[in-house]
């Protein structure tokens, strides 16, 4: 991190810290599921309401909008209006689409802003959908005020995907065990601690992924190249906070990847020690205040 002048100091995780409890979460199911038509499909979302600045939070692939149940309370407490969205093919959105690219999802976010009657928004994207946030900003730079990129996957692996990992993915997605395979991988992304509601969350996620078309959507997203997103990154100018866990299993060297992203787009960087791919769920008591502080400093 010493090479990045925009870095926020590393946060240490006290092993005696109180575990995340379900009582601190605000599940998306507490709000009505709303729908926005996009072509022949529909995008599902929920809305906390209010007159504060709009924050649109988009989950990573293979997950649903309830991913943000632990981060939402911090944003609500800071008087933001929070809208969480289900990706194409995921959650309560339509299962089958002709395009699952990050750019198409970025277009959905811009359409959602128009649907909500909002001229601008802050976008939070996790993993694959960090690219959607950047595409939305690229395609409508006056509308995306800032972005929070959590565990961002914005380029293809520099050395490609190892053959053995390609083989594992091929086998994992080829049979009736594919949902169990994904849930096994999903559970591995929380190396430090899991929230108290994790078992019920995984059960509900598995039920959703077993619906027709859901795993096809996920597989299509997994197979997409991010090269177009990588080429676009340097064009986007806006305040960005990159949040990365030091044990994010999606990257051989999470700190290196985080610095690469931050340097490429001129972002601030928050490293959460011990966290995996979902630091906002695993350690919300660190990530939530840091995001609110970033948004409230006048930089966003």
PATIGU-565728 format. One record per residue (C-alpha): residue number from 1; x, y, z; residue in one letter. Coordinates in steps of 0.25 Angstrom, whole numbers. Example, Ala and Ser with C-alpha at 12.3 -4.5 7.8 and 13.67 -1.06 7.14 Angstrom:
// residues 2
<site 1 <49 -18 31> A>
<site 2 <55 -4 29> S>
//
This chain:
// residues 300
<site 1 <0 0 0> X>
<site 2 <12 9 2> X>
<site 3 <12 12 -13> X>
<site 4 <-2 17 -14> X>
<site 5 <-3 32 -9> X>
<site 6 <-19 30 -8> X>
<site 7 <-18 19 2> X>
<site 8 <-27 18 14> X>
<site 9 <-19 12 26> X>
<site 10 <-21 -3 27> X>
<site 11 <-31 -7 37> X>
<site 12 <-27 -19 47> X>
<site 13 <-38 -28 51> X>
<site 14 <-38 -31 66> X>
<site 15 <-40 -45 69> X>
<site 16 <-49 -42 81> X>
<site 17 <-58 -33 72> X>
<site 18 <-73 -36 74> X>
<site 19 <-78 -45 63> X>
<site 20 <-88 -40 53> X>
<site 21 <-102 -43 57> X>
<site 22 <-114 -45 49> X>
<site 23 <-121 -34 57> X>
<site 24 <-111 -23 51> X>
<site 25 <-116 -27 37> X>
<site 26 <-127 -20 29> X>
<site 27 <-132 -31 19> X>
<site 28 <-137 -27 6> X>
<site 29 <-149 -35 8> X>
<site 30 <-154 -25 18> X>
<site 31 <-157 -16 6> X>
<site 32 <-166 -19 -5> X>
<site 33 <-160 -25 -18> X>
<site 34 <-161 -15 -29> X>
<site 35 <-160 -17 -44> X>
<site 36 <-154 -9 -55> X>
<site 37 <-157 -14 -70> X>
<site 38 <-144 -15 -78> X>
<site 39 <-148 -19 -92> X>
<site 40 <-155 -33 -91> X>
<site 41 <-149 -35 -77> X>
<site 42 <-151 -29 -63> X>
<site 43 <-141 -24 -53> X>
<site 44 <-144 -26 -38> X>
<site 45 <-140 -16 -27> X>
<site 46 <-145 -10 -14> X>
<site 47 <-144 4 -9> X>
<site 48 <-142 9 5> X>
<site 49 <-149 22 1> X>
<site 50 <-145 36 6> X>
<site 51 <-141 49 0> X>
<site 52 <-126 47 2> X>
<site 53 <-115 44 -8> X>
<site 54 <-118 32 -16> X>
<site 55 <-109 20 -14> X>
<site 56 <-111 8 -24> X>
<site 57 <-104 -5 -19> X>
<site 58 <-102 -17 -28> X>
<site 59 <-98 -31 -24> X>
<site 60 <-87 -39 -30> X>
<site 61 <-91 -50 -39> X>
<site 62 <-97 -63 -33> X>
<site 63 <-103 -54 -22> X>
<site 64 <-115 -46 -19> X>
<site 65 <-118 -32 -14> X>
<site 66 <-119 -37 0> X>
<site 67 <-104 -37 0> X>
<site 68 <-105 -22 5> X>
<site 69 <-113 -25 17> X>
<site 70 <-102 -22 27> X>
<site 71 <-97 -9 19> X>
<site 72 <-111 -3 17> X>
<site 73 <-113 1 32> X>
<site 74 <-100 10 31> X>
<site 75 <-105 17 19> X>
<site 76 <-119 19 24> X>
<site 77 <-113 24 37> X>
<site 78 <-105 35 29> X>
<site 79 <-118 39 22> X>
<site 80 <-116 32 8> X>
<site 81 <-127 26 0> X>
<site 82 <-122 12 -3> X>
<site 83 <-127 4 -15> X>
<site 84 <-122 -11 -16> X>
<site 85 <-123 -18 -29> X>
<site 86 <-124 -32 -34> X>
<site 87 <-115 -35 -46> X>
<site 88 <-120 -40 -59> X>
<site 89 <-123 -55 -57> X>
<site 90 <-122 -54 -42> X>
<site 91 <-131 -52 -30> X>
<site 92 <-145 -47 -34> X>
<site 93 <-141 -42 -48> X>
<site 94 <-144 -49 -61> X>
<site 95 <-135 -62 -62> X>
<site 96 <-132 -61 -77> X>
<site 97 <-125 -50 -85> X>
<site 98 <-118 -49 -98> X>
<site 99 <-107 -40 -91> X>
<site 100 <-101 -42 -78> X>
<site 101 <-89 -33 -79> X>
<site 102 <-84 -22 -69> X>
<site 103 <-88 -11 -79> X>
<site 104 <-102 -16 -81> X>
<site 105 <-103 -17 -66> X>
<site 106 <-98 -3 -65> X>
<site 107 <-109 1 -75> X>
<site 108 <-119 -5 -66> X>
<site 109 <-114 4 -54> X>
<site 110 <-115 16 -63> X>
<site 111 <-129 12 -67> X>
<site 112 <-133 10 -52> X>
<site 113 <-128 24 -49> X>
<site 114 <-138 29 -60> X>
<site 115 <-149 20 -55> X>
<site 116 <-147 26 -41> X>
<site 117 <-147 40 -46> X>
<site 118 <-133 42 -41> X>
<site 119 <-122 51 -48> X>
<site 120 <-111 45 -41> X>
<site 121 <-106 33 -32> X>
<site 122 <-95 27 -25> X>
<site 123 <-93 12 -29> X>
<site 124 <-87 1 -21> X>
<site 125 <-83 -11 -29> X>
<site 126 <-77 -24 -23> X>
<site 127 <-67 -33 -31> X>
<site 128 <-72 -34 -46> X>
<site 129 <-82 -22 -44> X>
<site 130 <-71 -13 -40> X>
<site 131 <-69 -13 -56> X>
<site 132 <-84 -9 -57> X>
<site 133 <-82 3 -48> X>
<site 134 <-70 7 -57> X>
<site 135 <-78 5 -70> X>
<site 136 <-90 13 -64> X>
<site 137 <-80 25 -61> X>
<site 138 <-74 23 -75> X>
<site 139 <-87 24 -82> X>
<site 140 <-93 35 -74> X>
<site 141 <-82 42 -67> X>
<site 142 <-91 53 -61> X>
<site 143 <-101 44 -55> X>
<site 144 <-91 35 -47> X>
<site 145 <-86 43 -35> X>
<site 146 <-77 33 -29> X>
<site 147 <-74 18 -28> X>
<site 148 <-71 8 -17> X>
<site 149 <-64 -4 -23> X>
<site 150 <-63 -16 -14> X>
<site 151 <-54 -27 -18> X>
<site 152 <-54 -22 -32> X>
<site 153 <-52 -31 -43> X>
<site 154 <-49 -22 -55> X>
<site 155 <-39 -29 -64> X>
<site 156 <-36 -44 -68> X>
<site 157 <-25 -51 -60> X>
<site 158 <-12 -45 -65> X>
<site 159 <-6 -59 -67> X>
<site 160 <-20 -66 -71> X>
<site 161 <-28 -76 -63> X>
<site 162 <-19 -88 -60> X>
<site 163 <-23 -101 -67> X>
<site 164 <-26 -108 -54> X>
<site 165 <-36 -97 -50> X>
<site 166 <-43 -97 -64> X>
<site 167 <-45 -112 -62> X>
<site 168 <-50 -111 -48> X>
<site 169 <-60 -100 -53> X>
<site 170 <-64 -108 -65> X>
<site 171 <-67 -120 -56> X>
<site 172 <-74 -112 -45> X>
<site 173 <-84 -106 -55> X>
<site 174 <-86 -118 -63> X>
<site 175 <-96 -126 -55> X>
<site 176 <-107 -126 -45> X>
<site 177 <-97 -123 -34> X>
<site 178 <-95 -109 -40> X>
<site 179 <-103 -101 -29> X>
<site 180 <-96 -109 -18> X>
<site 181 <-82 -106 -25> X>
<site 182 <-85 -91 -25> X>
<site 183 <-90 -91 -11> X>
<site 184 <-77 -98 -7> X>
<site 185 <-69 -87 -14> X>
<site 186 <-78 -76 -8> X>
<site 187 <-76 -81 6> X>
<site 188 <-60 -81 4> X>
<site 189 <-61 -66 1> X>
<site 190 <-63 -63 16> X>
<site 191 <-50 -67 22> X>
<site 192 <-50 -59 35> X>
<site 193 <-65 -60 40> X>
<site 194 <-78 -63 35> X>
<site 195 <-91 -55 39> X>
<site 196 <-101 -61 49> X>
<site 197 <-111 -63 38> X>
<site 198 <-101 -69 28> X>
<site 199 <-107 -83 28> X>
<site 200 <-121 -78 25> X>
<site 201 <-116 -68 15> X>
<site 202 <-109 -79 7> X>
<site 203 <-121 -88 7> X>
<site 204 <-129 -77 1> X>
<site 205 <-118 -74 -9> X>
<site 206 <-118 -89 -13> X>
<site 207 <-133 -89 -15> X>
<site 208 <-132 -77 -24> X>
<site 209 <-121 -83 -32> X>
<site 210 <-129 -95 -35> X>
<site 211 <-139 -88 -42> X>
<site 212 <-139 -90 -57> X>
<site 213 <-129 -81 -64> X>
<site 214 <-122 -76 -52> X>
<site 215 <-109 -84 -53> X>
<site 216 <-109 -82 -68> X>
<site 217 <-108 -67 -65> X>
<site 218 <-97 -69 -55> X>
<site 219 <-89 -78 -65> X>
<site 220 <-90 -68 -76> X>
<site 221 <-85 -57 -67> X>
<site 222 <-73 -65 -62> X>
<site 223 <-69 -68 -76> X>
<site 224 <-69 -53 -81> X>
<site 225 <-56 -46 -83> X>
<site 226 <-54 -33 -76> X>
<site 227 <-44 -28 -86> X>
<site 228 <-54 -17 -91> X>
<site 229 <-55 -12 -77> X>
<site 230 <-40 -12 -74> X>
<site 231 <-38 -3 -87> X>
<site 232 <-49 6 -83> X>
<site 233 <-45 9 -68> X>
<site 234 <-35 21 -71> X>
<site 235 <-46 29 -77> X>
<site 236 <-55 30 -65> X>
<site 237 <-53 41 -55> X>
<site 238 <-60 42 -42> X>
<site 239 <-58 39 -28> X>
<site 240 <-56 24 -25> X>
<site 241 <-53 16 -13> X>
<site 242 <-47 2 -15> X>
<site 243 <-50 -8 -3> X>
<site 244 <-42 -21 -3> X>
<site 245 <-40 -32 7> X>
<site 246 <-26 -37 9> X>
<site 247 <-31 -51 8> X>
<site 248 <-40 -49 -4> X>
<site 249 <-39 -63 -11> X>
<site 250 <-42 -57 -25> X>
<site 251 <-28 -52 -26> X>
<site 252 <-14 -58 -25> X>
<site 253 <-10 -45 -18> X>
<site 254 <-22 -37 -13> X>
<site 255 <-13 -25 -9> X>
<site 256 <-6 -24 -22> X>
<site 257 <-19 -25 -30> X>
<site 258 <-25 -14 -21> X>
<site 259 <-14 -5 -23> X>
<site 260 <-14 -8 -38> X>
<site 261 <-29 -3 -39> X>
<site 262 <-27 9 -30> X>
<site 263 <-15 14 -38> X>
<site 264 <-22 11 -51> X>
<site 265 <-34 20 -47> X>
<site 266 <-28 29 -37> X>
<site 267 <-37 23 -26> X>
<site 268 <-36 23 -11> X>
<site 269 <-33 9 -5> X>
<site 270 <-38 2 7> X>
<site 271 <-31 -11 11> X>
<site 272 <-38 -19 21> X>
<site 273 <-29 -29 28> X>
<site 274 <-34 -43 29> X>
<site 275 <-46 -41 20> X>
<site 276 <-50 -49 8> X>
<site 277 <-58 -45 -5> X>
<site 278 <-70 -39 4> X>
<site 279 <-63 -30 14> X>
<site 280 <-76 -22 15> X>
<site 281 <-83 -34 20> X>
<site 282 <-72 -40 27> X>
<site 283 <-67 -28 35> X>
<site 284 <-78 -17 33> X>
<site 285 <-74 -10 45> X>
<site 286 <-61 -6 38> X>
<site 287 <-66 -4 24> X>
<site 288 <-79 3 27> X>
<site 289 <-73 15 34> X>
<site 290 <-62 16 24> X>
<site 291 <-72 17 12> X>
<site 292 <-80 27 19> X>
<site 293 <-68 35 23> X>
<site 294 <-63 34 8> X>
<site 295 <-76 39 3> X>
<site 296 <-78 50 14> X>
<site 297 <-64 56 12> X>
<site 298 <-68 65 0> X>
<site 299 <-61 56 -10> X>
<site 300 <-74 49 -15> X>
//
